[in-house]
Amino acid sequence: HPVIHWFRRDLRISDNPALLAAARATPCVVPVYIPSTWNHSHAWTGPNRQSFLCQSLGSLSRNLETRGGRLIFRSGKAVEILMALAQEVGAQAIYYNQDPDPFGKSVEIELEKACIQHGIECHGFHEVTLHGPSEVLTQAGDPYRVFTPYSKNWLSLEKPLPEGLPASLDTPQHLRSESAPQLKHWSLQAAASGVLEGGERAAHDRLKTALAERLSLYQGQRDTPSVAGTSRLSQDLRFGLISIRKVYAEAAKALSRARSKTSTGSIETFIKELAWREFYMAILHHFPHVLEEEFNPDWRGLPWDEPGEKFEAWKAGRTGFPIVDAGMRELRETGFMHNRLRMITAMFLTKDLHHDWRWGESYFMQLLTDGEIASNNGGWQWSAGTGADAAPYFRIQNPWSQSARHDPRGEYIRRWIPELKEVPTARLHEPPSDGRPLAADYPLPCVEHSKERDRTLAIFKKHKESR
Ligand code: FAD
C-alpha cells in the first residue's frame, strides 16, 4: 500500500525524518504539498516569503524526481485534501513533520482525529528544533522564562545527528496534480529584487560559505551590518531547506577543528544563536498567548500611540534617522534585515515613536523572507521590553550611538540610502546641528530621541505604578 508524505515547512529530501520513515515503510510514497488557503485574511505574510516558497517548491519537485518521486500539488483544506488523497490512492499511513506554530498544530490535531476515524496511521515527527519544547525544562519541570539557564541546559544535551537521503521512491504516475503555486495563487505582486535564491542546493551552498568564510570570525563580525558576517541561513531554517541537525553537526565539526580562541569563541556564539531560535519556539509553545498579548503581564494594556504619519515614515525608511532608515530600506529591498538593525528599528518604533510592537511585528512578517512567528514575536517583545528575558524598559538604546558603534564608517547607511553618499560620516551619526536636512531629498529627524526617551520612561513608570 502507498503512504503519503505531507510536505509543510520541511522542503528538502536530505535528512527529512518523516520522509525517511515513509520511504522505509514502502517506496510507494505520495509526496504532497497543499498551498495555504491564505487570501489576505491576515496581514502576516507577503510576496517575499511566498516567492521564496514557490522557488523552493520547484527545487523540491526536481529533487524528488531524482529519487523516482513526484510532488503532487492539491489546494484546499489540508485535512480534507489528505483524507481524499488517502482514499484515492488507498494509502494506509500519512507521514509529516510537525509545525511549531499554533495554527499548524491545530491542523495536526484535526488530522489525527480524521485518521483515527478513517483507520489510517498518522505519523508526526519532531524535527524543527534540536530539542523539543518539553525536552528543555527547569529542575522543577517548568518551562524556562530566561535565556541563559535555558541555553546552559540546551547546550548540555546530546544533539541528534543528521541522516541522509531516502532510498528510491516510486510515486504512482497517474496521479492528478495541480501546477506548482506561483505568486498569483495568492494574488500577490512581485517579490523584492534582493530576495535570496530558494531551494535545497542554495541553502547548502549558504551553509558551506558560512563554514568557510564566516563562522570562525562570527563573534567579531556579526554585529557589523556592513559586513557579510552572519550565516544567512534563517530563511532556509524557516522553510526546512536544510535541517537544523545538519547545521548544528557542521558547526560542531568546525568547532572541534578550531585552533584559535577567536574561532572557538565565534563558533560557540553561533551555536548559541541557534539556541535563541529554540528558546523562542519553546516560549511560543508554552506561552502561546504571546501572539495576542505581552509575555510579561506587567506591561499589558500600555497606552500606545495610534499609527499615522510616523508609522508610514518608519515603514518607508524616511524617519530622518539614517541608521533606522537604512535598516528599513534593506528590508524593503531584500526581504531581509540584519539582526542589529532589527533591534534598532524595533526599539525605535516602540520607544521613540511609542507604537504598539504588534504593528511592527505584523509589518516584519509581511516582508521578511525568514518570517518566523516565534522568533519575530520574541524579537519584538524583547525590543519593546515586554517579552521573555527582555531588556528592562529603562534600558532604551540611543539610535545615534548605535549607529556610530555598529556602522562607524557609515558604509551600511550609504549602501541603503544613496542620497547620503556624499555626507561626511560624523554627520550620519548625530541629529543635524544646523537644523538643515543631510541631503536635499532626505527628511529631518522626525522626533528628538532624548524627549521621546523621557516620554517612554514616564509612560512605563506610570503604567507600572498603576498596577
Ligand atoms: P545568524 O546570525 O547567522 O544566526 C544563525 C541562526 O540562528 C539564524 O539563521 C536564526 O535561525 C537563529 N537566530 C539568530 N539570532 C536569533 C534570534 N535573536 N532569535 C531567534 N533566532 C535567532 N529570525 C528569524 O529567523 N525570523 C524572524 O522572523 C525574525 N524576526 C526578528 C525580529 C526582531 C525584532 C528581532 C530583533 C530579531 C528577529 N529574528 C528573526 C532574529 C534574527 O534577527 C535573525 O534570525 C537573523 O538576523 C538571521 O540572519 P542569519 O541567518 O544570518 O543569522
Boltz pocket constraint, residues with backbone or C-beta under 6 A from the ligand:
constraints:
  - pocket:
      binder: B
      contacts: [[A, 222], [A, 229], [A, 230], [A, 231], [A, 232], [A, 233], [A, 234], [A, 235], [A, 237], [A, 238], [A, 270], [A, 273], [A, 274], [A, 276], [A, 277], [A, 278], [A, 280], [A, 337], [A, 338], [A, 339], [A, 340], [A, 342], [A, 343], [A, 346], [A, 364], [A, 368], [A, 370], [A, 371], [A, 372], [A, 373], [A, 375], [A, 376], [A, 377], [A, 378], [A, 379], [A, 380], [A, 383]]
      max_distance: 6.0
